[in-house]
Amino acid sequence: MPQQFIELGEGYGDVYELLEIIKTNQGRFHQAFILTSTKEDKQVASLAIALKPVGESKFMPIYICREGIPFQEDKPSKRQIMFEESIEQLGRKAVVVEIKHSSIFSEPKLFYQYLIGIMRLHHYIPALN
């Protein structure tokens, strides 16, 4: 099953768009992720959701707000709290995964291939058939 990341952006408004995607696609919800990374001693989080394919399609979209949210394990940001509350309304929890920061990759495409590999390895998303 091919998966592809769809980047919404990094800002505050982008998280609201992600929350709306969760709300309007409850039946397609597969998994939510809080992806944490560190750059220059600052921890940041990316919020992402994977949706099940539509109809006969084998395509699994993964919507992401990349690295725009400060991350502190003991003190979550308002955006992270809103994201987690939206997921909890579906009776689910977001998976927290520590990853490499995207800045170490020469282009975003390589970063997203790396993330798909991690997600498949841990069986968070289906393998490529």
CNS distance restraints for C-alpha pairs under 8 A (distance, minus, plus):
assign (resid   1 and name CA) (resid  58 and name CA) 5.42 0.50 0.50
assign (resid   1 and name CA) (resid  59 and name CA) 6.28 0.50 0.50
assign (resid   1 and name CA) (resid  60 and name CA) 7.09 0.50 0.50
assign (resid   1 and name CA) (resid 126 and name CA) 6.65 0.50 0.50
assign (resid   1 and name CA) (resid 127 and name CA) 6.37 0.50 0.50
assign (resid   1 and name CA) (resid 128 and name CA) 4.52 0.50 0.50
assign (resid   1 and name CA) (resid 129 and name CA) 5.36 0.50 0.50
assign (resid   2 and name CA) (resid  58 and name CA) 6.62 0.50 0.50
assign (resid   2 and name CA) (resid  59 and name CA) 5.32 0.50 0.50
assign (resid   2 and name CA) (resid  60 and name CA) 6.27 0.50 0.50
assign (resid   2 and name CA) (resid 128 and name CA) 5.93 0.50 0.50
assign (resid   2 and name CA) (resid 129 and name CA) 7.98 0.50 0.50
assign (resid   3 and name CA) (resid  59 and name CA) 5.92 0.50 0.50
assign (resid   3 and name CA) (resid  60 and name CA) 4.67 0.50 0.50
assign (resid   3 and name CA) (resid  61 and name CA) 5.82 0.50 0.50
assign (resid   3 and name CA) (resid  62 and name CA) 7.00 0.50 0.50
assign (resid   3 and name CA) (resid 116 and name CA) 7.43 0.50 0.50
assign (resid   4 and name CA) (resid  59 and name CA) 7.74 0.50 0.50
assign (resid   4 and name CA) (resid  60 and name CA) 6.59 0.50 0.50
assign (resid   4 and name CA) (resid  61 and name CA) 5.29 0.50 0.50
assign (resid   4 and name CA) (resid  62 and name CA) 5.93 0.50 0.50
assign (resid   4 and name CA) (resid 112 and name CA) 7.95 0.50 0.50
assign (resid   5 and name CA) (resid  61 and name CA) 6.09 0.50 0.50
assign (resid   5 and name CA) (resid  62 and name CA) 4.65 0.50 0.50
assign (resid   5 and name CA) (resid  63 and name CA) 5.78 0.50 0.50
assign (resid   5 and name CA) (resid  64 and name CA) 6.80 0.50 0.50
assign (resid   5 and name CA) (resid 112 and name CA) 6.66 0.50 0.50
assign (resid   6 and name CA) (resid  61 and name CA) 6.79 0.50 0.50
assign (resid   6 and name CA) (resid  62 and name CA) 5.95 0.50 0.50
assign (resid   6 and name CA) (resid  63 and name CA) 4.78 0.50 0.50
assign (resid   6 and name CA) (resid  64 and name CA) 6.19 0.50 0.50
assign (resid   7 and name CA) (resid  63 and name CA) 5.94 0.50 0.50
assign (resid   7 and name CA) (resid  64 and name CA) 4.99 0.50 0.50
assign (resid   7 and name CA) (resid  65 and name CA) 6.09 0.50 0.50
assign (resid   7 and name CA) (resid  66 and name CA) 7.04 0.50 0.50
assign (resid   8 and name CA) (resid  14 and name CA) 5.91 0.50 0.50
assign (resid   8 and name CA) (resid  17 and name CA) 7.80 0.50 0.50
assign (resid   8 and name CA) (resid  18 and name CA) 7.65 0.50 0.50
assign (resid   8 and name CA) (resid  63 and name CA) 6.82 0.50 0.50
assign (resid   8 and name CA) (resid  64 and name CA) 5.91 0.50 0.50
assign (resid   8 and name CA) (resid  65 and name CA) 5.43 0.50 0.50
assign (resid   8 and name CA) (resid  66 and name CA) 7.84 0.50 0.50
assign (resid   9 and name CA) (resid  14 and name CA) 5.79 0.50 0.50
assign (resid   9 and name CA) (resid  64 and name CA) 7.50 0.50 0.50
assign (resid   9 and name CA) (resid  65 and name CA) 5.11 0.50 0.50
assign (resid   9 and name CA) (resid  66 and name CA) 6.27 0.50 0.50
assign (resid   9 and name CA) (resid  68 and name CA) 7.92 0.50 0.50
assign (resid  10 and name CA) (resid  14 and name CA) 6.38 0.50 0.50
assign (resid  10 and name CA) (resid  15 and name CA) 7.84 0.50 0.50
assign (resid  10 and name CA) (resid  65 and name CA) 5.14 0.50 0.50
assign (resid  10 and name CA) (resid  66 and name CA) 5.41 0.50 0.50
assign (resid  10 and name CA) (resid  67 and name CA) 6.36 0.50 0.50
assign (resid  10 and name CA) (resid  68 and name CA) 4.34 0.50 0.50
assign (resid  10 and name CA) (resid  69 and name CA) 7.38 0.50 0.50
assign (resid  11 and name CA) (resid  15 and name CA) 6.97 0.50 0.50
assign (resid  11 and name CA) (resid  65 and name CA) 7.76 0.50 0.50
assign (resid  11 and name CA) (resid  68 and name CA) 6.16 0.50 0.50
assign (resid  12 and name CA) (resid  16 and name CA) 7.03 0.50 0.50
assign (resid  12 and name CA) (resid  79 and name CA) 7.35 0.50 0.50
assign (resid  13 and name CA) (resid  17 and name CA) 6.57 0.50 0.50
assign (resid  14 and name CA) (resid  18 and name CA) 6.32 0.50 0.50
assign (resid  14 and name CA) (resid  65 and name CA) 6.66 0.50 0.50
assign (resid  15 and name CA) (resid  19 and name CA) 6.18 0.50 0.50
assign (resid  15 and name CA) (resid  47 and name CA) 7.96 0.50 0.50
assign (resid  15 and name CA) (resid  65 and name CA) 6.65 0.50 0.50
assign (resid  15 and name CA) (resid  79 and name CA) 6.79 0.50 0.50
assign (resid  15 and name CA) (resid  83 and name CA) 7.70 0.50 0.50
assign (resid  16 and name CA) (resid  20 and name CA) 6.24 0.50 0.50
assign (resid  17 and name CA) (resid  21 and name CA) 6.28 0.50 0.50
assign (resid  18 and name CA) (resid  22 and name CA) 6.35 0.50 0.50
assign (resid  18 and name CA) (resid  48 and name CA) 7.96 0.50 0.50
assign (resid  18 and name CA) (resid  63 and name CA) 7.24 0.50 0.50
assign (resid  18 and name CA) (resid  64 and name CA) 7.63 0.50 0.50
assign (resid  18 and name CA) (resid  65 and name CA) 7.68 0.50 0.50
assign (resid  19 and name CA) (resid  23 and name CA) 6.23 0.50 0.50
assign (resid  19 and name CA) (resid  83 and name CA) 6.54 0.50 0.50
assign (resid  19 and name CA) (resid  86 and name CA) 6.76 0.50 0.50
assign (resid  20 and name CA) (resid  24 and name CA) 6.06 0.50 0.50
assign (resid  21 and name CA) (resid  25 and name CA) 5.90 0.50 0.50
assign (resid  22 and name CA) (resid  26 and name CA) 5.91 0.50 0.50
assign (resid  22 and name CA) (resid  29 and name CA) 7.12 0.50 0.50
assign (resid  22 and name CA) (resid  49 and name CA) 7.78 0.50 0.50
assign (resid  22 and name CA) (resid  86 and name CA) 7.30 0.50 0.50
assign (resid  22 and name CA) (resid  87 and name CA) 7.74 0.50 0.50
assign (resid  23 and name CA) (resid  86 and name CA) 7.60 0.50 0.50
assign (resid  25 and name CA) (resid  29 and name CA) 6.27 0.50 0.50
assign (resid  25 and name CA) (resid  51 and name CA) 7.77 0.50 0.50
assign (resid  26 and name CA) (resid  90 and name CA) 7.27 0.50 0.50
assign (resid  28 and name CA) (resid  51 and name CA) 5.22 0.50 0.50
assign (resid  28 and name CA) (resid  52 and name CA) 4.87 0.50 0.50
assign (resid  28 and name CA) (resid  53 and name CA) 7.31 0.50 0.50
assign (resid  28 and name CA) (resid  54 and name CA) 7.82 0.50 0.50
assign (resid  29 and name CA) (resid  49 and name CA) 7.62 0.50 0.50
assign (resid  29 and name CA) (resid  50 and name CA) 6.62 0.50 0.50
assign (resid  29 and name CA) (resid  51 and name CA) 4.75 0.50 0.50
assign (resid  29 and name CA) (resid  52 and name CA) 6.14 0.50 0.50
assign (resid  30 and name CA) (resid  49 and name CA) 7.46 0.50 0.50
assign (resid  30 and name CA) (resid  50 and name CA) 5.42 0.50 0.50
assign (resid  30 and name CA) (resid  51 and name CA) 5.00 0.50 0.50
assign (resid  30 and name CA) (resid  52 and name CA) 5.67 0.50 0.50
assign (resid  31 and name CA) (resid  49 and name CA) 5.73 0.50 0.50
assign (resid  31 and name CA) (resid  50 and name CA) 5.22 0.50 0.50
assign (resid  31 and name CA) (resid  51 and name CA) 7.11 0.50 0.50
assign (resid  31 and name CA) (resid  94 and name CA) 7.02 0.50 0.50
assign (resid  31 and name CA) (resid  95 and name CA) 7.81 0.50 0.50
assign (resid  31 and name CA) (resid 124 and name CA) 7.02 0.50 0.50
assign (resid  31 and name CA) (resid 125 and name CA) 7.77 0.50 0.50
assign (resid  32 and name CA) (resid  47 and name CA) 7.70 0.50 0.50
assign (resid  32 and name CA) (resid  48 and name CA) 5.76 0.50 0.50
assign (resid  32 and name CA) (resid  49 and name CA) 4.29 0.50 0.50
assign (resid  32 and name CA) (resid  50 and name CA) 6.33 0.50 0.50
assign (resid  32 and name CA) (resid  87 and name CA) 7.26 0.50 0.50
assign (resid  32 and name CA) (resid  93 and name CA) 7.13 0.50 0.50
assign (resid  32 and name CA) (resid  94 and name CA) 4.58 0.50 0.50
assign (resid  32 and name CA) (resid  95 and name CA) 6.19 0.50 0.50
assign (resid  33 and name CA) (resid  46 and name CA) 7.87 0.50 0.50
assign (resid  33 and name CA) (resid  47 and name CA) 5.86 0.50 0.50
assign (resid  33 and name CA) (resid  48 and name CA) 5.02 0.50 0.50
assign (resid  33 and name CA) (resid  49 and name CA) 6.07 0.50 0.50
assign (resid  33 and name CA) (resid  94 and name CA) 4.99 0.50 0.50
assign (resid  33 and name CA) (resid  95 and name CA) 4.78 0.50 0.50
assign (resid  33 and name CA) (resid  96 and name CA) 5.89 0.50 0.50
assign (resid  33 and name CA) (resid  97 and name CA) 7.27 0.50 0.50
assign (resid  34 and name CA) (resid  45 and name CA) 6.24 0.50 0.50
assign (resid  34 and name CA) (resid  46 and name CA) 5.75 0.50 0.50
assign (resid  34 and name CA) (resid  47 and name CA) 4.90 0.50 0.50
assign (resid  34 and name CA) (resid  48 and name CA) 6.54 0.50 0.50
assign (resid  34 and name CA) (resid  94 and name CA) 6.37 0.50 0.50
assign (resid  34 and name CA) (resid  95 and name CA) 6.06 0.50 0.50
assign (resid  34 and name CA) (resid  96 and name CA) 4.70 0.50 0.50
assign (resid  34 and name CA) (resid  97 and name CA) 6.35 0.50 0.50
assign (resid  35 and name CA) (resid  45 and name CA) 5.38 0.50 0.50
assign (resid  35 and name CA) (resid  46 and name CA) 4.94 0.50 0.50
assign (resid  35 and name CA) (resid  47 and name CA) 6.40 0.50 0.50
assign (resid  35 and name CA) (resid  48 and name CA) 7.73 0.50 0.50
assign (resid  35 and name CA) (resid  96 and name CA) 5.87 0.50 0.50
assign (resid  35 and name CA) (resid  97 and name CA) 4.96 0.50 0.50
assign (resid  35 and name CA) (resid  98 and name CA) 5.79 0.50 0.50
assign (resid  35 and name CA) (resid  99 and name CA) 6.43 0.50 0.50
assign (resid  36 and name CA) (resid  43 and name CA) 6.83 0.50 0.50
assign (resid  36 and name CA) (resid  44 and name CA) 5.71 0.50 0.50
assign (resid  36 and name CA) (resid  45 and name CA) 4.41 0.50 0.50
assign (resid  36 and name CA) (resid  46 and name CA) 6.39 0.50 0.50
assign (resid  36 and name CA) (resid  67 and name CA) 7.96 0.50 0.50
assign (resid  36 and name CA) (resid  71 and name CA) 7.23 0.50 0.50
assign (resid  36 and name CA) (resid  96 and name CA) 7.28 0.50 0.50
assign (resid  36 and name CA) (resid  97 and name CA) 6.18 0.50 0.50
assign (resid  36 and name CA) (resid  98 and name CA) 4.73 0.50 0.50
assign (resid  36 and name CA) (resid  99 and name CA) 5.94 0.50 0.50
assign (resid  37 and name CA) (resid  43 and name CA) 5.65 0.50 0.50
assign (resid  37 and name CA) (resid  44 and name CA) 5.57 0.50 0.50
assign (resid  37 and name CA) (resid  45 and name CA) 6.42 0.50 0.50
assign (resid  37 and name CA) (resid  67 and name CA) 7.87 0.50 0.50
assign (resid  37 and name CA) (resid  98 and name CA) 5.88 0.50 0.50
assign (resid  37 and name CA) (resid  99 and name CA) 5.33 0.50 0.50
assign (resid  37 and name CA) (resid 100 and name CA) 5.60 0.50 0.50
assign (resid  37 and name CA) (resid 101 and name CA) 5.15 0.50 0.50
assign (resid  38 and name CA) (resid  42 and name CA) 5.40 0.50 0.50
assign (resid  38 and name CA) (resid  43 and name CA) 4.38 0.50 0.50
assign (resid  38 and name CA) (resid  44 and name CA) 6.19 0.50 0.50
assign (resid  38 and name CA) (resid 100 and name CA) 7.30 0.50 0.50
assign (resid  38 and name CA) (resid 101 and name CA) 6.09 0.50 0.50
assign (resid  39 and name CA) (resid  43 and name CA) 6.59 0.50 0.50
assign (resid  39 and name CA) (resid  44 and name CA) 7.87 0.50 0.50
assign (resid  39 and name CA) (resid 101 and name CA) 6.49 0.50 0.50
assign (resid  42 and name CA) (resid  70 and name CA) 7.70 0.50 0.50
assign (resid  43 and name CA) (resid  70 and name CA) 6.16 0.50 0.50
assign (resid  43 and name CA) (resid  71 and name CA) 5.26 0.50 0.50
assign (resid  43 and name CA) (resid  72 and name CA) 7.05 0.50 0.50
assign (resid  44 and name CA) (resid  67 and name CA) 5.46 0.50 0.50
assign (resid  44 and name CA) (resid  68 and name CA) 6.69 0.50 0.50
assign (resid  44 and name CA) (resid  69 and name CA) 5.43 0.50 0.50
assign (resid  44 and name CA) (resid  70 and name CA) 4.46 0.50 0.50
assign (resid  44 and name CA) (resid  71 and name CA) 4.68 0.50 0.50
assign (resid  45 and name CA) (resid  66 and name CA) 7.28 0.50 0.50
assign (resid  45 and name CA) (resid  67 and name CA) 5.06 0.50 0.50
assign (resid  45 and name CA) (resid  68 and name CA) 6.71 0.50 0.50
assign (resid  45 and name CA) (resid  69 and name CA) 5.20 0.50 0.50
assign (resid  45 and name CA) (resid  70 and name CA) 6.19 0.50 0.50
assign (resid  45 and name CA) (resid  71 and name CA) 5.50 0.50 0.50
assign (resid  46 and name CA) (resid  64 and name CA) 6.74 0.50 0.50
assign (resid  46 and name CA) (resid  65 and name CA) 5.48 0.50 0.50
assign (resid  46 and name CA) (resid  66 and name CA) 4.50 0.50 0.50
assign (resid  46 and name CA) (resid  67 and name CA) 4.58 0.50 0.50
assign (resid  46 and name CA) (resid  68 and name CA) 6.72 0.50 0.50
assign (resid  46 and name CA) (resid  69 and name CA) 6.74 0.50 0.50
assign (resid  47 and name CA) (resid  64 and name CA) 5.64 0.50 0.50
assign (resid  47 and name CA) (resid  65 and name CA) 5.29 0.50 0.50
assign (resid  47 and name CA) (resid  66 and name CA) 6.75 0.50 0.50
assign (resid  47 and name CA) (resid  67 and name CA) 7.98 0.50 0.50
assign (resid  47 and name CA) (resid  80 and name CA) 7.75 0.50 0.50
assign (resid  47 and name CA) (resid  83 and name CA) 7.74 0.50 0.50
assign (resid  48 and name CA) (resid  62 and name CA) 6.59 0.50 0.50
assign (resid  48 and name CA) (resid  63 and name CA) 5.40 0.50 0.50
assign (resid  48 and name CA) (resid  64 and name CA) 4.18 0.50 0.50
assign (resid  48 and name CA) (resid  65 and name CA) 6.38 0.50 0.50
assign (resid  49 and name CA) (resid  62 and name CA) 5.46 0.50 0.50
assign (resid  49 and name CA) (resid  63 and name CA) 5.42 0.50 0.50
assign (resid  49 and name CA) (resid  64 and name CA) 6.69 0.50 0.50
assign (resid  50 and name CA) (resid  60 and name CA) 6.85 0.50 0.50
assign (resid  50 and name CA) (resid  61 and name CA) 5.90 0.50 0.50
assign (resid  50 and name CA) (resid  62 and name CA) 4.25 0.50 0.50
assign (resid  50 and name CA) (resid  63 and name CA) 6.53 0.50 0.50
assign (resid  50 and name CA) (resid 125 and name CA) 7.78 0.50 0.50
assign (resid  51 and name CA) (resid  60 and name CA) 5.93 0.50 0.50
assign (resid  51 and name CA) (resid  61 and name CA) 5.73 0.50 0.50
assign (resid  51 and name CA) (resid  62 and name CA) 6.40 0.50 0.50
assign (resid  52 and name CA) (resid  59 and name CA) 7.95 0.50 0.50
assign (resid  52 and name CA) (resid  60 and name CA) 5.63 0.50 0.50
assign (resid  52 and name CA) (resid  61 and name CA) 7.53 0.50 0.50
assign (resid  53 and name CA) (resid  57 and name CA) 5.70 0.50 0.50
assign (resid  53 and name CA) (resid  58 and name CA) 5.67 0.50 0.50
assign (resid  53 and name CA) (resid  59 and name CA) 5.32 0.50 0.50
assign (resid  53 and name CA) (resid  60 and name CA) 5.02 0.50 0.50
assign (resid  53 and name CA) (resid  61 and name CA) 7.50 0.50 0.50
assign (resid  54 and name CA) (resid  58 and name CA) 7.66 0.50 0.50
assign (resid  54 and name CA) (resid  59 and name CA) 7.69 0.50 0.50
assign (resid  69 and name CA) (resid  77 and name CA) 7.50 0.50 0.50
assign (resid  69 and name CA) (resid  79 and name CA) 7.51 0.50 0.50
assign (resid  69 and name CA) (resid  80 and name CA) 7.78 0.50 0.50
assign (resid  70 and name CA) (resid  77 and name CA) 7.00 0.50 0.50
assign (resid  71 and name CA) (resid  75 and name CA) 7.85 0.50 0.50
assign (resid  71 and name CA) (resid  76 and name CA) 6.44 0.50 0.50
assign (resid  71 and name CA) (resid  77 and name CA) 7.00 0.50 0.50
assign (resid  72 and name CA) (resid  76 and name CA) 5.68 0.50 0.50
assign (resid  72 and name CA) (resid  77 and name CA) 7.73 0.50 0.50
assign (resid  76 and name CA) (resid  80 and name CA) 6.02 0.50 0.50
assign (resid  76 and name CA) (resid  81 and name CA) 6.38 0.50 0.50
assign (resid  77 and name CA) (resid  81 and name CA) 6.24 0.50 0.50
assign (resid  78 and name CA) (resid  82 and name CA) 6.17 0.50 0.50
assign (resid  79 and name CA) (resid  83 and name CA) 6.21 0.50 0.50
assign (resid  80 and name CA) (resid  84 and name CA) 6.15 0.50 0.50
assign (resid  81 and name CA) (resid  85 and name CA) 6.08 0.50 0.50
assign (resid  82 and name CA) (resid  86 and name CA) 6.24 0.50 0.50
assign (resid  83 and name CA) (resid  87 and name CA) 6.44 0.50 0.50
assign (resid  84 and name CA) (resid  88 and name CA) 6.11 0.50 0.50
assign (resid  84 and name CA) (resid  93 and name CA) 7.02 0.50 0.50
assign (resid  84 and name CA) (resid  94 and name CA) 6.64 0.50 0.50
assign (resid  85 and name CA) (resid  89 and name CA) 6.27 0.50 0.50
assign (resid  86 and name CA) (resid  90 and name CA) 7.06 0.50 0.50
assign (resid  87 and name CA) (resid  91 and name CA) 6.85 0.50 0.50
assign (resid  87 and name CA) (resid  92 and name CA) 5.60 0.50 0.50
assign (resid  87 and name CA) (resid  93 and name CA) 5.98 0.50 0.50
assign (resid  87 and name CA) (resid  94 and name CA) 6.82 0.50 0.50
assign (resid  88 and name CA) (resid  92 and name CA) 5.05 0.50 0.50
assign (resid  88 and name CA) (resid  93 and name CA) 5.88 0.50 0.50
assign (resid  99 and name CA) (resid 115 and name CA) 7.97 0.50 0.50
assign (resid 100 and name CA) (resid 104 and name CA) 7.48 0.50 0.50
assign (resid 102 and name CA) (resid 108 and name CA) 6.96 0.50 0.50
assign (resid 102 and name CA) (resid 111 and name CA) 5.73 0.50 0.50
assign (resid 105 and name CA) (resid 110 and name CA) 6.31 0.50 0.50
assign (resid 105 and name CA) (resid 111 and name CA) 5.88 0.50 0.50
assign (resid 106 and name CA) (resid 110 and name CA) 7.21 0.50 0.50
assign (resid 107 and name CA) (resid 111 and name CA) 6.82 0.50 0.50
assign (resid 108 and name CA) (resid 112 and name CA) 6.22 0.50 0.50
assign (resid 109 and name CA) (resid 113 and name CA) 6.27 0.50 0.50
assign (resid 110 and name CA) (resid 114 and name CA) 6.21 0.50 0.50
assign (resid 111 and name CA) (resid 115 and name CA) 6.37 0.50 0.50
assign (resid 112 and name CA) (resid 116 and name CA) 6.16 0.50 0.50
assign (resid 113 and name CA) (resid 117 and name CA) 6.21 0.50 0.50
assign (resid 114 and name CA) (resid 118 and name CA) 6.43 0.50 0.50
assign (resid 115 and name CA) (resid 119 and name CA) 6.14 0.50 0.50
assign (resid 116 and name CA) (resid 120 and name CA) 6.03 0.50 0.50
assign (resid 117 and name CA) (resid 121 and name CA) 5.99 0.50 0.50
assign (resid 118 and name CA) (resid 122 and name CA) 6.32 0.50 0.50
assign (resid 119 and name CA) (resid 123 and name CA) 6.11 0.50 0.50
assign (resid 119 and name CA) (resid 124 and name CA) 5.07 0.50 0.50
assign (resid 119 and name CA) (resid 125 and name CA) 5.75 0.50 0.50
assign (resid 120 and name CA) (resid 124 and name CA) 5.99 0.50 0.50
assign (resid 120 and name CA) (resid 125 and name CA) 5.29 0.50 0.50
assign (resid 120 and name CA) (resid 126 and name CA) 6.11 0.50 0.50
assign (resid 120 and name CA) (resid 127 and name CA) 5.67 0.50 0.50
assign (resid 123 and name CA) (resid 127 and name CA) 7.59 0.50 0.50
